[in-house]
Amino acid sequence: MKPSGKFAALLIVTLCAAIMLPQFAAAQTTSPAAYVYVLNRLTFPGGELDGFSADSTGALTPLPGSPFWTSSVASLSTLTHSAHWLFASDGVNIYSFSIASNGGLTLKSSINARQFATPSSGVAALVLDRTWSTLYARVYDVNTGGNLILAFNKNSTKGTLSYLGSTDYPAQAITSRVTFTGNNQFAYSGAWFAAQRNSDGTLSSFSINPPLPSSPTGDYSPSGAAADPANNLAVSFFIFQSDQSVSYALAAYTADSSGNLTTNNTTATTSGTYPARMSASPAGNLLAVGGPNGLQVFHFNGSNPITPYTKRLAWTNYDLAWDTHNHLYAAENGGVHAWRITPNFWKQASPYPLSDPVALAVVSLP
């Protein structure tokens, strides 16, 4: 029996839908995993603030409207962020940008940070505490070598910054910045700097003298720190030998209720990477270590010894940051690189070429 005309037409429509449906599904785009913002230097002096969306692999696509800001100042160097605000510095001023739901940036306010320090000082690093309520600017005096940490209250609706006070930050490398313990009570950095975070957001430094691992032997000099979501710290060391050679190592410490650091690491973990920049993953189980001779990731095991994991992922590294979807992003000479990394595997995404990216900030999305 021949099918009726209505039945034949329905059969054709159904078959077409079945054929087209896989094509339609394949064309759908997934929501971005993060927005990635990069300070990129162009022809000297000057640079721009670029924005990207990152997909599930970490690959970057420029956001509409990017670059969102340009500057004729040569000392663009640092970024940090909260959920809805991005902060950048040109060495003198700190700029507040609101972050729209589509990742777009709008400059809302700025403040001259140098007025709270010395005429020859410049902002070298910006850090927010774990509640995103206080912004800390590390300033460095190029004439005297002196260091300060300036504290600013952040207005959560307007993004404006109000100066709170300063803390001496002695004997720190120019690349160092503070890291806050999971309970947000204490801040640490290289050269055994320790400070308590007060109720108004200011920092009060105090002395600590933590024990050192006994192996490998040599003269240990702490250079930086990165905290996990608990109260454990990864501390990087330069180890100076009698023959004038220098090696790099890592050890895990735990902060007690008074801010003192203890360790059960009798042996430090040798690192082949100069520890200019360190960052623990949001889960706290991985540690990225980067510097001028490359980028490497280690297993961060709480208070237990840090253990090697990846090979050298990149050969130079200026800045690095994680999102909450197991992606690590790194600004290095010639572009921004990204990897999807878990404790069991890693895979690199396609790098995005840029002339000279020097700082990045990563805003994770749900």
N, C-alpha and C positions, 0 to 999 in steps of 0.2 A: 504494500500500500504506500503510495507516495505521501510524504508529509505535507501538511497544509502550508499555505503561504505564511501564515502567522508563526507556525512552528519553525519553519525554515529560517525566517528572519530572526527569531529568538536564538536559534542555534548559531547563526553567524555572529550575532552580537556577543554571545557567551564565549565563543571561540576567540574572537578578537580580544575580549577582556582578558582571557587566560594568557593570550600571547603577549599582550601589552603590560600586564601586571608586573612581571619580573623586571622589565625595562624601566617602569615607573619607580619601582622600589630601589633599583640600583642608582637612580638619579638623585635620590634624596641625600641631603647633606646632614651630617650630624652636628650637634651643638658643640661649640668649641670647649676644649678642656681648660683653657686659660687665656688671659690676655697678657702679652709679653711686651714690655716697654724698654726701649734701648736708647741710651745716649750715644749718638754716633758722631764722631768728629769728621769734619769735611776738610776743605782746604784751610790751612792754618792762617789766622785763628778762626775758630767758629765751629758750630755743629748744630745738630738738630735732635729732636726727641721724636723717635719713630714708635709706632704701635703696630702690633700684630695679633692675630688670633692663632692659637695653636690647636691642631686637631688631635685625634686620639693617639697618633703616633708621635706627636711633638712637632710636626712640620708646621712652618709659619706661613701665614698669608697676610699681607699688609691690610690694616684696617682702613676703611674709607675716611678720608680727611688727613691721613698721615703723610708727612710729618706734622705734628700738632704744635710744634714750637721750634723756633730757631734762635740761635744766639751767636753773637760775634766775639764772645769771650772764649779764650783758649782753655780755661781750666775747668771745663765740664768734667765731672768726675764721679758723681754718686747719685743714686736713686733709692727710695724706699717707699712703702705703700701700706695703706690699710685696705679695708674692703671697698671703700668708696673714694679714697683720696690717694693721689700720687704726689710725692715730694721730690724735687730736684734741686740741685745747687750748681751755680756757676763759680763757686769758690768764695763769693762775697754774699750773695743773696740766696735765700731759700724760697722756692716757688711752690705754691699749692695749686694742684690741678684736680678738679672734680672728675670722677670716672663715671661716664654714662653707662646705661645698661648694655649698649652696643659696643662698649669699649672706647668710645670717643672721649677725648680730653678737652677740658676748658680751663684756662688759667683764671683763677679766682683771686689770689692774693700773693703778696711776697713780703719778706722781711729781711732787712739788712742784718746778717748775723755778725759781721765784723765789728759792729758798734759795741757788742758785748764782750769783745776780746781785745786784740791789739790791732793797730793800723796795718801791720805787716802779716796778719794771720789770714788763713784761708780755710774754708770748710773742706775737709778731706773725706768725711764719711757721715752718712745719716742712718740712724737706727731708731725704730719704734720699739717700745716695750711690748710685752705679750698681750696686753689689753688694748693696744693701739691708742692709748690716751695721751702718751707723752712722747715727744720727738726729741731725740738726742743728736746733737751735731758735734762731731769731733773736729776741733779746729787746731791748726798747726801753724806756729809762727816761723816763717822762713828765715828770719834774722837770728832769733834766739834759740830755735829748736824747741821751744816750750809747747806744751799740749794742754788743752782744756776740753772738757765735755760740757757743752751748753745744753740746758734742759728747757724745752718749750711745751706749754700746754697746748693741745690741739683741740680746736673747736670742732665738734663732730658734725655740725650742720653747715658751717661756713668755711671750714678748712683753715681759718686764720690761726696764727701761732702767737702765743703770748710768752714772753721770756720769764723763766722761773728762777734761774740761778746757774752757777757754774761749779765744776769740780776739777781740781788738778788731776792731770792724767800723765804722770811722769814716765819717762824712759820707755816710750812706746814707738814701735816702728810706724812709719807714715801710713802703711796699709792697714794697721790694726783697727779693730772696732770691738765694742763690747757685745757680749751675748748674755741673755737673761735666762736664768733657771726656769724650769717648768712652773714653779710656784710664783714666779715674777718677783721674788723677794730680793734676789742678789744678781749683780752683774759682774762679769769677769772678762779679762782680756790677757794679752801677753804680759811678760815681766811681772807676773803674779799681781796684777791689779785686781782688786776686789772692792765692791761697793754695795751698800744696802740701798734699796729703793725706798724712799720715804713716802709717806701718805700723800704729799703734795707733788710727787713725781721727781723731786730732786734726788741726787745721789750723794751718799756720805761714804767716803772711802775708808777702808780699814786694812790693817796689815795681816797678811797670811804668810806662812812659811811651810808649804806642803812638802811631804817627803818626795824624794826622787826615785825613779826606778834604778836598780843597781846594775842593770845590763841593758844595752852595751855600755861599756865604761867610757868616760870622757866628762868634759865640763858641760853640763846641761844648762841651756838658756831658753826659758819658755818664750814663745813668739806669738801665740794666738790661742784662741779657744772657741769651741762651738758646743752649744748645749742641746741635749735631747729634750723631749717633752716632760721627762721626769726631772731629776736634779743631778743628772750625770753630765760631765763635761769631757769632751775630747780636747786634749791640750797638745799643741805642737811644740817641738823643741828643735833648736839647733844644738848639735853636739860637737864641741870643739876638741880636737885631739892634740896631743903634744907635738905632732909633726905638722901642725897648722892646717890639717885637713878638716873639712866640715861635712857632717852628715845630718840627715833629718829623721825625726822619729815622732811617734804619737803614743800617748798613754791616756787611759781613762781615769777620771777622778769623780768623786761624789761629794756634793755639798751637804753638810749637816744643817741642823736648825739654826746654828749660829753663823753659818757662812764659811766655816772652815772646810778645807778640802782634804780628803783622804783618798788613798789608792791602795788596791791590792795587786797592782801591776808591778811585779819585780823585774819584768823585762819590758822595755819599750818596743813598740812595733816599728821596724825600719820602714822609712818611706823614701822613695826615689824622687818625690815631688817637692819642690820648694814650697813651703806652706804659707803663701801670701794671703790666701783666702780659703776659709773652711766653712762648710754649712752642713748641718745634719738634716736628713730627710724629715718630713712631717711626722712619719711614723717612728723616727728615732733609731731605725735599724741600719741605716746607711750613712756614710760620711763622705762628702766630696771634698777633696783637697786640691787646690789649684795654685798655680804660680807661673813665673816666666819660663819654667822648663816643663810645663805640662799639667794635665788634669788626670786624677786617678780617684777611684771610689773604693772605700773600705767597708767591711762589716763593722758596725758600731754595736757592741754587745753589752750595753748598759755599763755596769761597773767592772765588767770583765775585760780582758785585753782586747784591743781593736785588732782585727785580722785583715790581711790583704784580700782583695776581691778581684777587681777588674785589672786589665792591662792599662797602660797609658792611653787614655781616650783621645787626648788632644795634645799638641806639642807646645802650645802657649795658652795662657788663660789670664784674662783681665778681671772677670767677675763671673759669678755663678749663682744660681737660684733653683729651687725645686718648686713644682706645683704639688697638689694633693692627689694627683693621678699617676704617680710614679714616673714623672718626667723630670729630667735634669737639663737645664739650659746653661750654656756657657758662652760668654762673649770672648772671642779671641781674634787675633789678627786676621782680617779679611771676612769676618762674618759671625753669625750666631749659630751655634751647633746645639742639637738636642738629642737626647737619648731617652728611651723608655727603659727604666731600670727597676728591677725588683731584686730581692735577695737571691733569686735563682737564675735570672737571665738578664741580658741587656741587648738592645738593638738601637742602632743610630738611625735617626730620621735624616731627611735631606737637609743639609745646612742652607741657611739663607745668607747670601753674600751682602756685606756692608763694607764701607771703606775702612772704618776704624772704630768699631764698637768698644766703649770703655766701661760701661755700666749697664746693668739691666735690673728690672723688677718684674716679678711674675705674680699676677693676680689670679688665683685659682677660682674656677667656676663650679657650681654644683654638678 
